[in-house]
């Protein structure tokens, strides 16, 4: 479903409020320029600074503006598992094609805690899930072994790895039993 160039969208604000008109124009411009997919409410979209209503409004606006012309991946990360589940369920309910779920920030869970966090999200929502390993922001690095365990779950389909470790792909390919988009 996702291939080629996928834009991580910024979230425009005007007078302290989400600027839906500018956002819709930006989504349309991205698609008109030939982008293959969109990511909304990720790190680039200032997701940690959005309240729940704003987050949901941005995801809904992206899906509505894209009109199925390109797939939409909605950020659904949180350090609270219940919040990540709620964001993922909302994304699915409004028509997002997948969710991008970052490793929980601040809490510094161990590897089993990371597995349980992502498994709970997986079990709560039937939508493709892309893991987002971003230790520079979350202060925890998901191990290759944890990634491989998670890849065995049906809806875990991909990994966005922001470690900068280029050797990781080779290591992961040896550990993976199922296909995972890297």
C-alpha positions, 0 to 999 in steps of 0.5 A: 500500500505504501511505496515511493515518496511519502511526506511527513506533513507539518501541521499549520497553525494560525492565531493559535488554532489548527489552520484547516484551510492551509492544511487542506491546500497543502495536502492537495498540493502534495498530491498534485506534485505526485507524492505517493503517500502522506503521514499526518501527526508524526514528529514533523507534524508536531504531534506531541504539542497537539491536544487530543481534539486537535490531533483527531481533527488533523487526522480527519482533515488529512483523510478527507482531503486525500480522498483516497487518492494516496494512502494516509498513515496517521501518527498514533504514538503516546507514552500511555498505551491507552492513549495510543490505542485511542489514537489508533482506533480514531485513525481507523474509524476516520479512514486512515490506511495505517498508523505510525506508532512511536516507542513510548517516550519518557517512561523508558520501558524495557524490551518486554514493556515495549513488546506489550505496549505495541501488542496491546495496540495491535490487539485493539485495532485492526489496521496496519501498524508501522513501528517508529523507533526513535530513541533520540526522542523517546530515550529508548531503543527497541532492540532488533529482537523485540522488532522481530518478535513484533513483526510476527504479529499480523498487523505489524507491517513496517518499521521506521527506524530513526537510529541512524544505524545503517547496519540494523537493516542487515541484522533485522533481515537475518532475524525476521521470520515474516516480511517487514517493510524497513 
